[in-house]
Amino acid sequence: MTLDERFAKDGGAVGAETEAFFVRALKGTGEERAALSALFDAALRTPTGRGMLEGAVGAGYSVAFEEGLDANSQSGACDSALKAIVLNPKCSFGAQLSTLVHEACHALQAERGPKYPSLFCVADQMKYHRAIEADACAHECAFICEAKAFCPEVREDALKRGMPMLETYERVAEETGDFRAAMNAAFKSWYDYPPYQKAYDRWHKEDVRTIAEHGLKKDYNGYFMTQISSEKVAALCLYREKPYVEPEFLETPRAFSVPDADKEEILGITRRYALLVGRLSCDRSVERMFSREDPTGENKRVAEHKAREVAFVKSSKETAAPPAVPVQDGRDLKKNIDFWKKIRGKITRFGGR
Ligand SMILES: [Zn+2]
């Protein structure tokens, strides 16, 4: 039975058996477990929430509140090594609810994804991390849309926090009636949102630095070595068990660009790492990425064109046409003939004709 069929059958109601299945994942004090249970009850009323939670809990993930998240202004986190999802207890119910689904999506990605993404070259790490974040956000959008009828605050909270991907999802779903197309559009619009871009650019750079430092501390020279194809990354992003993002999108300037300054800084980090761990070559994959400031290369082309024009004008001046030959009157002509007569003998002597 498919997820949709099951959902249509039981309407998302949590039966005794199902409840026991989910209850084992709830951690913390009695009060905390009751609060988590209320979140689960609401999430399980939607097909997307149910799909994500069934997958995460089935894979052995537990869910708990974690005070420490508030210090980083984080609403939640997912730790695949500990198989734990944690939520910020200070967030509103609506924010906790959609975050629970978002983090559960990360749990599923981790289950089917690579074990050690930090072994990937920098460009592929960025491609991978961005894609799984866009995927978790797209699922969060789908969930919010499904939950807003019985829990309007989940949508209001998302818009208050700033989530334009949700508006993209809703618009495309309404225009086409095709939820897969809405997921695809929401996924792509994640890459266009400047606050996310900025935050993740900073995070990626610091992550590369942390990985390099860890490698140096442990004298491990295998970081930033392997690759993952866009096909494999896209295959990790599933909507109802099927991919919904074209692998080619992950290599477009919209998805695969980095600020010029970060490119330089990252190259500095990978160069230093390679040098100090004694690697013959360093990871230069970030050079393959597009420039965030000039993603299409148009500015570079215009600048190069201008430079060529300037060089052409300059060289034209230097090799400018010789001074105009003065118009010769008859007297000048006679002078010239006399001159040639005088030197003719000499020219002949030097092999002239
Ligand atoms: Zn996330």
Boltz pocket constraint, residues with backbone or C-beta under 6 A from the ligand:
constraints:
  - pocket:
      binder: B
      contacts: [[A, 102], [A, 106], [A, 132], [A, 133], [A, 136]]
      max_distance: 6.0
